[in-house]
Amino acid sequence: MQQSLTLGRTLQAEPIVSQSAWSLGRSLKQAGRNQAAIAAYREAINALQALRSDLVGINQEVQLSFRESVEPVYRQLVGLLLDSDPDQAALAEVRELIEALQLAELDDFFRDACLDAQPRQIDEIDTRAAVLYSILLSDRLAVIVSAAGQPLSYYAVSVPQIQAEQTFRSFLAAIHPASDNTEQLRLAQQVYDWLIRPAATAGALQGRETLVFVLDGILQRLPVAALHDGQQYLIEKYAVALSPGLRLLPTATLIQRQIKAVVGGISEARPGFAALPKVAEEIEDITETVPAVSLLNQEFTRDNFAHQVQTLAPNVVHLATHGQFGSSQAETFLLTWDGRLNVRELAELLQNRDVSHDNPLELLVLSACDTAAGDERAVLGIAGFAVRSGARSTVATLWPVRDNVAAEVMAQFYKTFRQPGITKVEALRRAQRSLLAEERFNAPFFWASFIVVGNWL
């Protein structure tokens, strides 16, 4: 392996360097030479990052499999860095690795390495928030907490990855309202104990109003708002957001709520898709609450929507229509009256609208879409779409919700969101808590599906 690595360096052949350094790192780790292994892994990752455009640009049939030849390199280095008592430098490196892994996953999703990313700190974004980075390792669940004005904190729970993933799947299954409520709460508390309680007990979350989760693998599908500490749901204490990483967040956010929206949706049945009768009511409520152009049913065609986006230059786009987000572009689409709109087409349409720099796409709402069932990377599609489209924030759902529930949540969300000083994630939290207060909708199935991805301010 050392000879192969030396040859790769001589030839400046990054594919050889990445694979040889990775193999060497595994051998060194097995021999107990951890520091040498860490150096080899770092060289492998540097080579992979140098190969970003090549990995997504070559023929998919011959390229390196992301799951087999890229993702494990990051995970194994993270595991090595966390094996002994990690200092601040090691924790900072792990945080950067987690964010780099998220970026690599987005590259893989879009088959494009065009996303720009600069390292950022939570202090630069929101001094009242804490970011929880999670990563599933073979023998433990690791969590790093980054909070403004505090050193990085590290917590780990010793649980085999297979057991942890089975618990997460059981929790997801138990969210259905027909499931046993006692078992649902037990699992919600178990996941809370693994993911949040160590940091909460140590005081790392004290004084924080918002928790931002950079989640790993199947954790991306978890409704973290529905985690339970034994006394209350997480959403009752904190506003909750998801992020693909701080380095992918835009640098600014709208302060004054001078909303200009395009609202589109389909309430009638279309071939292969059921009717969503409450969508018409949802669109009407929104247009009565904020300045908006509405496109309902026959008006919501691809060309008409594109025209309105280009001419109006909205800072809010709200789409109440069938759609799906998966972990690949082929599985990700939105339904218009005249067909499906591919995620790449929609992202480019939103990104290329003729607007000035001081009027960004502040918010994209996808109120009737759902993530692909059983796809553990489906939320990546939402995150990737949000980043690629240039949207500061995206509100979406983790599973299909009743259209009457979506209409109620969205009406409450916009009434709160338009108020100065209220963040998007706080507006959504209040809408979710209003459902929680209603006896007919207080089960997590109804309110925990809604998520904010991206900039939560």
Secondary structure, DSSP 8 states (H G I E B T S, - for coil): -HHHHHHHHHHT-HHHHHHHHHHHHHHHHHTT-HHHHHHHHHHHHHHHHHTHHHHHHS-TTTS--IIIIIHHHHHHHHHHHHHS---HHHHHHHHHHHHHHHHHHHHHHHT----------GGGT-TTEEEEEEEE-SSEEEEEEEETTS--EEEEEE--HHHHHHHHHHHHHHTSTTS-HHHHHHHHHHHHHHHTHHHHHTTTTTT-SEEEEE--GGGGGS-GGG-B-SSSBGGGT-EEEE-S-GGGS-S----S----EEEEE--S-BTTB---THHHHHHHHHHHHS-EEEEEGGG--HHHHHHHHHHH--SEEEEES-EEE-SSGGG-EEEETTEEEEHHHHHHHHHTS---TTS---EEEESS-EE-TT-TTHHHHHHHHHHHHT-SEEEEESS---HHHHHHHHHHHHHHHTSTT--HHHHHHHHHHHHHTSGGG-SHHHHTTEEEEE---
